[in-house]
Every structure is written in C-alpha cells, then in structure tokens.
C-alpha cells in the first residue's frame, strides 16, 4: 500500500470526511485528495505528524509508509545506519 491509500483507509475507517481532515491539517481538500490518490508525494514532516495524531496511528508507521525516516532519526543518520547494520549482522548469524 502507498502512503496515500493507507491514510485514506484509516481516515475513512474513522468516518472523517476528506474536507474535515484537510481542515484539521490546515491544507486544501484538493491537495490532500491528490496525496490520497498518489498524485502527490507524501507531504512534509509536519503534516505527517499531524495526520498520525488525528488518525491515532504510530508516527513511525506513517513515516515508513512515506518511505522516509522520522525527523529524529535523520538527525542521527550515522547511528541509524550502524544500528541497522548490527541488527542485520546478528540476524545473519
């Protein structure tokens, strides 16, 4: 699934209209509709954070759907890469 389709599915499951959701995010419904239909790339970090809060989903999960690291992890990119490499080495045995 894409970022847009995941958000749309969660939003609809909560019975939040597109217009209401866009208003809560502070963006136009037309813009958010394009995101949900994958005609736009996932939005800036602040909107992903707001969307996660509104939808009641884990922030990391939405960043994964957006195919990017959360802002706090990007600040320590070296640490993230090193932790990932260590984990992969342990799993390989």
N, CA, C and O atoms as a GROMACS GRO file, in nm:
protein
  372
    1UNK      N    1   0.084  -0.120   0.000
    1UNK     CA    2   0.000   0.000   0.000
    1UNK      C    3   0.088   0.125   0.000
    1UNK      O    4   0.201   0.123   0.048
    2UNK      N    5   0.034   0.230  -0.053
    2UNK     CA    6   0.106   0.358  -0.057
    2UNK      C    7   0.068   0.444   0.064
    2UNK      O    8  -0.028   0.415   0.135
    3UNK      N    9   0.144   0.550   0.083
    3UNK     CA   10   0.114   0.644   0.191
    3UNK      C   11  -0.030   0.693   0.178
    3UNK      O   12  -0.107   0.689   0.274
    4UNK      N   13  -0.066   0.741   0.060
    4UNK     CA   14  -0.199   0.797   0.039
    4UNK      C   15  -0.311   0.698   0.066
    4UNK      O   16  -0.410   0.733   0.129
    5UNK      N   17  -0.296   0.576   0.018
    5UNK     CA   18  -0.403   0.478   0.037
    5UNK      C   19  -0.414   0.436   0.184
    5UNK      O   20  -0.524   0.409   0.231
    6UNK      N   21  -0.302   0.430   0.255
    6UNK     CA   22  -0.306   0.396   0.398
    6UNK      C   23  -0.380   0.505   0.475
    6UNK      O   24  -0.466   0.475   0.558
    7UNK      N   25  -0.347   0.630   0.447
    7UNK     CA   26  -0.413   0.741   0.516
    7UNK      C   27  -0.562   0.743   0.482
    7UNK      O   28  -0.646   0.760   0.571
    8UNK      N   29  -0.595   0.725   0.355
    8UNK     CA   30  -0.736   0.726   0.315
    8UNK      C   31  -0.813   0.615   0.387
    8UNK      O   32  -0.923   0.638   0.438
    9UNK      N   33  -0.756   0.496   0.390
    9UNK     CA   34  -0.822   0.384   0.457
    9UNK      C   35  -0.846   0.412   0.605
    9UNK      O   36  -0.955   0.386   0.657
   10UNK      N   37  -0.745   0.464   0.674
   10UNK     CA   38  -0.758   0.496   0.817
   10UNK      C   39  -0.860   0.607   0.837
   10UNK      O   40  -0.944   0.600   0.928
   11UNK      N   41  -0.853   0.710   0.753
   11UNK     CA   42  -0.946   0.824   0.765
   11UNK      C   43  -1.090   0.778   0.747
   11UNK      O   44  -1.178   0.815   0.824
   12UNK      N   45  -1.112   0.698   0.645
   12UNK     CA   46  -1.248   0.651   0.618
   12UNK      C   47  -1.297   0.558   0.729
   12UNK      O   48  -1.415   0.560   0.764
   13UNK      N   49  -1.208   0.476   0.784
   13UNK     CA   50  -1.247   0.386   0.894
   13UNK      C   51  -1.292   0.466   1.016
   13UNK      O   52  -1.375   0.419   1.094
   14UNK      N   53  -1.237   0.586   1.031
   14UNK     CA   54  -1.277   0.673   1.143
   14UNK      C   55  -1.394   0.765   1.107
   14UNK      O   56  -1.436   0.848   1.188
   15UNK      N   57  -1.445   0.750   0.986
   15UNK     CA   58  -1.556   0.831   0.937
   15UNK      C   59  -1.525   0.981   0.940
   15UNK      O   60  -1.609   1.063   0.976
   16UNK      N   61  -1.402   1.014   0.902
   16UNK     CA   62  -1.361   1.155   0.892
   16UNK      C   63  -1.366   1.191   0.744
   16UNK      O   64  -1.303   1.125   0.661
   17UNK      N   65  -1.441   1.294   0.712
   17UNK     CA   66  -1.451   1.335   0.572
   17UNK      C   67  -1.319   1.394   0.525
   17UNK      O   68  -1.238   1.441   0.605
   18UNK      N   69  -1.298   1.390   0.395
   18UNK     CA   70  -1.178   1.449   0.337
   18UNK      C   71  -1.170   1.597   0.371
   18UNK      O   72  -1.063   1.647   0.406
   19UNK      N   73  -1.282   1.668   0.362
   19UNK     CA   74  -1.282   1.811   0.391
   19UNK      C   75  -1.245   1.839   0.536
   19UNK      O   76  -1.166   1.929   0.565
   20UNK      N   77  -1.301   1.761   0.628
   20UNK     CA   78  -1.271   1.778   0.769
   20UNK      C   79  -1.125   1.748   0.797
   20UNK      O   80  -1.058   1.821   0.870
   21UNK      N   81  -1.074   1.640   0.739
   21UNK     CA   82  -0.935   1.601   0.761
   21UNK      C   83  -0.841   1.709   0.710
   21UNK      O   84  -0.747   1.749   0.779
   22UNK      N   85  -0.867   1.757   0.589
   22UNK     CA   86  -0.783   1.862   0.531
   22UNK      C   87  -0.787   1.989   0.617
   22UNK      O   88  -0.685   2.054   0.638
   23UNK      N   89  -0.906   2.022   0.665
   23UNK     CA   90  -0.919   2.141   0.751
   23UNK      C   91  -0.836   2.125   0.878
   23UNK      O   92  -0.767   2.218   0.919
   24UNK      N   93  -0.841   2.008   0.939
   24UNK     CA   94  -0.762   1.983   1.060
   24UNK      C   95  -0.613   1.992   1.033
   24UNK      O   96  -0.535   2.034   1.119
   25UNK      N   97  -0.574   1.953   0.911
   25UNK     CA   98  -0.432   1.960   0.876
   25UNK      C   99  -0.390   2.101   0.834
   25UNK      O  100  -0.271   2.134   0.835
   26UNK      N  101  -0.488   2.182   0.796
   26UNK     CA  102  -0.456   2.318   0.750
   26UNK      C  103  -0.414   2.322   0.604
   26UNK      O  104  -0.334   2.407   0.564
   27UNK      N  105  -0.468   2.229   0.525
   27UNK     CA  106  -0.438   2.226   0.382
   27UNK      C  107  -0.569   2.222   0.305
   27UNK      O  108  -0.676   2.203   0.363
   28UNK      N  109  -0.560   2.241   0.174
   28UNK     CA  110  -0.682   2.237   0.094
   28UNK      C  111  -0.725   2.092   0.071
   28UNK      O  112  -0.641   2.002   0.061
   29UNK      N  113  -0.855   2.069   0.064
   29UNK     CA  114  -0.904   1.934   0.033
   29UNK      C  115  -0.851   1.883  -0.101
   29UNK      O  116  -0.823   1.764  -0.115
   30UNK      N  117  -0.837   1.971  -0.198
   30UNK     CA  118  -0.786   1.930  -0.329
   30UNK      C  119  -0.644   1.875  -0.318
   30UNK      O  120  -0.611   1.772  -0.377
   31UNK      N  121  -0.560   1.944  -0.241
   31UNK     CA  122  -0.422   1.898  -0.221
   31UNK      C  123  -0.422   1.763  -0.152
   31UNK      O  124  -0.352   1.671  -0.194
   32UNK      N  125  -0.500   1.749  -0.044
   32UNK     CA  126  -0.497   1.624   0.031
   32UNK      C  127  -0.556   1.510  -0.052
   32UNK      O  128  -0.511   1.396  -0.041
   33UNK      N  129  -0.655   1.540  -0.135
   33UNK     CA  130  -0.711   1.439  -0.223
   33UNK      C  131  -0.604   1.386  -0.318
   33UNK      O  132  -0.597   1.266  -0.344
   34UNK      N  133  -0.521   1.475  -0.371
   34UNK     CA  134  -0.412   1.432  -0.461
   34UNK      C  135  -0.313   1.342  -0.387
   34UNK      O  136  -0.260   1.247  -0.444
   35UNK      N  137  -0.287   1.373  -0.260
   35UNK     CA  138  -0.198   1.288  -0.180
   35UNK      C  139  -0.259   1.149  -0.164
   35UNK      O  140  -0.192   1.048  -0.187
   36UNK      N  141  -0.384   1.144  -0.126
   36UNK     CA  142  -0.450   1.015  -0.105
   36UNK      C  143  -0.462   0.934  -0.233
   36UNK      O  144  -0.468   0.811  -0.229
   37UNK      N  145  -0.464   1.001  -0.347
   37UNK     CA  146  -0.472   0.931  -0.476
   37UNK      C  147  -0.333   0.911  -0.538
   37UNK      O  148  -0.322   0.871  -0.654
   38UNK      N  149  -0.228   0.940  -0.460
   38UNK     CA  150  -0.088   0.922  -0.503
   38UNK      C  151  -0.052   1.004  -0.625
   38UNK      O  152   0.032   0.964  -0.706
   39UNK      N  153  -0.115   1.119  -0.638
   39UNK     CA  154  -0.078   1.212  -0.744
   39UNK      C  155   0.022   1.315  -0.693
   39UNK      O  156   0.075   1.395  -0.770
   40UNK      N  157   0.048   1.312  -0.564
   40UNK     CA  158   0.149   1.397  -0.499
   40UNK      C  159   0.234   1.306  -0.413
   40UNK      O  160   0.190   1.200  -0.367
   41UNK      N  161   0.357   1.347  -0.391
   41UNK     CA  162   0.443   1.275  -0.299
   41UNK      C  163   0.389   1.293  -0.157
   41UNK      O  164   0.312   1.386  -0.131
   42UNK      N  165   0.429   1.205  -0.063
   42UNK     CA  166   0.387   1.227   0.076
   42UNK      C  167   0.425   1.369   0.120
   42UNK      O  168   0.525   1.423   0.075
   43UNK      N  169   0.344   1.427   0.206
   43UNK     CA  170   0.365   1.568   0.243
   43UNK      C  171   0.484   1.587   0.336
   43UNK      O  172   0.553   1.492   0.373
   44UNK      N  173   0.507   1.712   0.370
   44UNK     CA  174   0.618   1.746   0.461
   44UNK      C  175   0.596   1.682   0.598
   44UNK      O  176   0.484   1.643   0.633
   45UNK      N  177   0.703   1.672   0.672
   45UNK     CA  178   0.702   1.602   0.801
   45UNK      C  179   0.593   1.649   0.895
   45UNK      O  180   0.529   1.568   0.961
   46UNK      N  181   0.572   1.780   0.903
   46UNK     CA  182   0.474   1.833   0.998
   46UNK      C  183   0.334   1.781   0.968
   46UNK      O  184   0.256   1.755   1.060
   47UNK      N  185   0.301   1.766   0.840
   47UNK     CA  186   0.169   1.715   0.804
   47UNK      C  187   0.157   1.566   0.833
   47UNK      O  188   0.050   1.519   0.871
   48UNK      N  189   0.265   1.493   0.815
   48UNK     CA  190   0.263   1.350   0.850
   48UNK      C  191   0.241   1.336   1.001
   48UNK      O  192   0.166   1.250   1.045
   49UNK      N  193   0.308   1.421   1.079
   49UNK     CA  194   0.292   1.417   1.225
   49UNK      C  195   0.148   1.450   1.265
   49UNK      O  196   0.091   1.382   1.350
   50UNK      N  197   0.090   1.552   1.204
   50UNK     CA  198  -0.049   1.589   1.234
   50UNK      C  199  -0.146   1.477   1.193
   50UNK      O  200  -0.238   1.444   1.267
   51UNK      N  201  -0.122   1.419   1.075
   51UNK     CA  202  -0.209   1.313   1.026
   51UNK      C  203  -0.205   1.193   1.120
   51UNK      O  204  -0.308   1.133   1.150
   52UNK      N  205  -0.086   1.157   1.167
   52UNK     CA  206  -0.074   1.044   1.261
   52UNK      C  207  -0.153   1.071   1.388
   52UNK      O  208  -0.221   0.982   1.439
   53UNK      N  209  -0.144   1.193   1.438
   53UNK     CA  210  -0.216   1.228   1.561
   53UNK      C  211  -0.368   1.222   1.540
   53UNK      O  212  -0.440   1.168   1.624
   54UNK      N  213  -0.415   1.275   1.430
   54UNK     CA  214  -0.558   1.274   1.401
   54UNK      C  215  -0.609   1.131   1.384
   54UNK      O  216  -0.717   1.097   1.433
   55UNK      N  217  -0.531   1.049   1.316
   55UNK     CA  218  -0.573   0.913   1.287
   55UNK      C  219  -0.547   0.816   1.403
   55UNK      O  220  -0.598   0.704   1.404
   56UNK      N  221  -0.468   0.860   1.500
   56UNK     CA  222  -0.437   0.774   1.613
   56UNK      C  223  -0.346   0.658   1.576
   56UNK      O  224  -0.359   0.549   1.631
   57UNK      N  225  -0.255   0.682   1.483
   57UNK     CA  226  -0.160   0.578   1.443
   57UNK      C  227  -0.020   0.617   1.487
   57UNK      O  228   0.009   0.734   1.515
   58UNK      N  229   0.067   0.516   1.494
   58UNK     CA  230   0.205   0.543   1.533
   58UNK      C  231   0.272   0.630   1.428
   58UNK      O  232   0.261   0.605   1.307
   59UNK      N  233   0.343   0.731   1.474
   59UNK     CA  234   0.413   0.823   1.385
   59UNK      C  235   0.510   0.747   1.296
   59UNK      O  236   0.517   0.772   1.175
   60UNK      N  237   0.586   0.656   1.354
   60UNK     CA  238   0.683   0.580   1.275
   60UNK      C  239   0.616   0.504   1.161
   60UNK      O  240   0.673   0.493   1.052
   61UNK      N  241   0.496   0.452   1.184
   61UNK     CA  242   0.426   0.377   1.080
   61UNK      C  243   0.395   0.464   0.959
   61UNK      O  244   0.408   0.420   0.845
   62UNK      N  245   0.353   0.588   0.983
   62UNK     CA  246   0.325   0.676   0.869
   62UNK      C  247   0.452   0.718   0.797
   62UNK      O  248   0.453   0.732   0.675
   63UNK      N  249   0.560   0.739   0.872
   63UNK     CA  250   0.686   0.772   0.805
   63UNK      C  251   0.735   0.654   0.722
   63UNK      O  252   0.793   0.674   0.614
   64UNK      N  253   0.714   0.532   0.769
   64UNK     CA  254   0.750   0.414   0.691
   64UNK      C  255   0.670   0.412   0.561
   64UNK      O  256   0.725   0.387   0.454
   65UNK      N  257   0.540   0.439   0.570
   65UNK     CA  258   0.456   0.444   0.450
   65UNK      C  259   0.503   0.554   0.355
   65UNK      O  260   0.492   0.540   0.233
   66UNK      N  261   0.555   0.664   0.410
   66UNK     CA  262   0.606   0.774   0.328
   66UNK      C  263   0.746   0.743   0.273
   66UNK      O  264   0.802   0.821   0.196
   67UNK      N  265   0.801   0.629   0.315
   67UNK     CA  266   0.933   0.584   0.273
   67UNK      C  267   1.042   0.684   0.309
   67UNK      O  268   1.130   0.716   0.229
   68UNK      N  269   1.034   0.730   0.434
   68UNK     CA  270   1.141   0.816   0.485
   68UNK      C  271   1.155   0.798   0.635
   68UNK      O  272   1.064   0.751   0.703
   69UNK      N  273   1.271   0.836   0.684
   69UNK     CA  274   1.296   0.826   0.828
   69UNK      C  275   1.228   0.940   0.901
   69UNK      O  276   1.219   1.051   0.848
   70UNK      N  277   1.181   0.916   1.022
   70UNK     CA  278   1.128   1.025   1.103
   70UNK      C  279   1.239   1.128   1.130
   70UNK      O  280   1.357   1.094   1.129
   71UNK      N  281   1.200   1.253   1.154
   71UNK     CA  282   1.300   1.359   1.172
   71UNK      C  283   1.404   1.330   1.280
   71UNK      O  284   1.522   1.359   1.261
   72UNK      N  285   1.362   1.272   1.393
   72UNK     CA  286   1.459   1.246   1.498
   72UNK      C  287   1.565   1.145   1.455
   72UNK      O  288   1.680   1.154   1.499
   73UNK      N  289   1.529   1.052   1.370
   73UNK     CA  290   1.626   0.953   1.322
   73UNK      C  291   1.719   1.012   1.216
   73UNK      O  292   1.835   0.973   1.206
   74UNK      N  293   1.668   1.106   1.138
   74UNK     CA  294   1.753   1.170   1.037
   74UNK      C  295   1.863   1.252   1.100
   74UNK      O  296   1.969   1.272   1.041
   75UNK      N  297   1.837   1.302   1.222
   75UNK     CA  298   1.938   1.381   1.292
   75UNK      C  299   2.058   1.295   1.330
   75UNK      O  300   2.169   1.347   1.346
   76UNK      N  301   2.037   1.164   1.343
   76UNK     CA  302   2.145   1.072   1.380
   76UNK      C  303   2.156   0.963   1.274
   76UNK      O  304   2.151   0.844   1.306
   77UNK      N  305   2.171   1.004   1.150
   77UNK     CA  306   2.175   0.909   1.039
   77UNK      C  307   2.285   0.805   1.059
   77UNK      O  308   2.264   0.687   1.030
   78UNK      N  309   2.400   0.846   1.105
   78UNK     CA  310   2.510   0.751   1.126
   78UNK      C  311   2.471   0.645   1.228
   78UNK      O  312   2.498   0.527   1.207
   79UNK      N  313   2.409   0.685   1.337
   79UNK     CA  314   2.366   0.590   1.440
   79UNK      C  315   2.260   0.495   1.388
   79UNK      O  316   2.261   0.377   1.421
   80UNK      N  317   2.168   0.546   1.306
   80UNK     CA  318   2.063   0.462   1.249
   80UNK      C  319   2.124   0.357   1.157
   80UNK      O  320   2.090   0.239   1.164
   81UNK      N  321   2.215   0.399   1.071
   81UNK     CA  322   2.278   0.306   0.978
   81UNK      C  323   2.359   0.201   1.054
   81UNK      O  324   2.354   0.083   1.021
   82UNK      N  325   2.432   0.244   1.154
   82UNK     CA  326   2.512   0.149   1.232
   82UNK      C  327   2.423   0.049   1.305
   82UNK      O  328   2.454  -0.070   1.308
   83UNK      N  329   2.314   0.095   1.364
   83UNK     CA  330   2.222   0.005   1.434
   83UNK      C  331   2.160  -0.094   1.336
   83UNK      O  332   2.145  -0.212   1.368
   84UNK      N  333   2.124  -0.047   1.219
   84UNK     CA  334   2.067  -0.135   1.117
   84UNK      C  335   2.168  -0.242   1.075
   84UNK      O  336   2.134  -0.360   1.065
   85UNK      N  337   2.291  -0.200   1.051
   85UNK     CA  338   2.395  -0.295   1.010
   85UNK      C  339   2.421  -0.399   1.119
   85UNK      O  340   2.437  -0.517   1.089
   86UNK      N  341   2.425  -0.356   1.244
   86UNK     CA  342   2.445  -0.451   1.356
   86UNK      C  343   2.331  -0.552   1.360
   86UNK      O  344   2.354  -0.672   1.375
   87UNK      N  345   2.211  -0.504   1.348
   87UNK     CA  346   2.094  -0.592   1.351
   87UNK      C  347   2.099  -0.693   1.236
   87UNK      O  348   2.072  -0.811   1.257
   88UNK      N  349   2.132  -0.648   1.118
   88UNK     CA  350   2.141  -0.738   1.002
   88UNK      C  351   2.249  -0.843   1.023
   88UNK      O  352   2.231  -0.959   0.987
   89UNK      N  353   2.361  -0.804   1.082
   89UNK     CA  354   2.470  -0.899   1.107
   89UNK      C  355   2.427  -1.005   1.207
   89UNK      O  356   2.460  -1.123   1.190
   90UNK      N  357   2.355  -0.965   1.311
   90UNK     CA  358   2.306  -1.059   1.412
   90UNK      C  359   2.207  -1.157   1.350
   90UNK      O  360   2.211  -1.276   1.379
   91UNK      N  361   2.120  -1.108   1.266
   91UNK     CA  362   2.019  -1.195   1.203
   91UNK      C  363   2.080  -1.295   1.107
   91UNK      O  364   2.029  -1.406   1.090
   92UNK      N  365   2.191  -1.256   1.044
   92UNK     CA  366   2.258  -1.347   0.951
   92UNK      C  367   2.334  -1.456   1.025
   92UNK      O  368   2.366  -1.561   0.969
   93UNK      N  369   2.362  -1.428   1.153
   93UNK     CA  370   2.426  -1.528   1.238
   93UNK      C  371   2.571  -1.528   1.224
   93UNK      O  372   2.639  -1.607   1.290
   0.00000   0.00000   0.00000
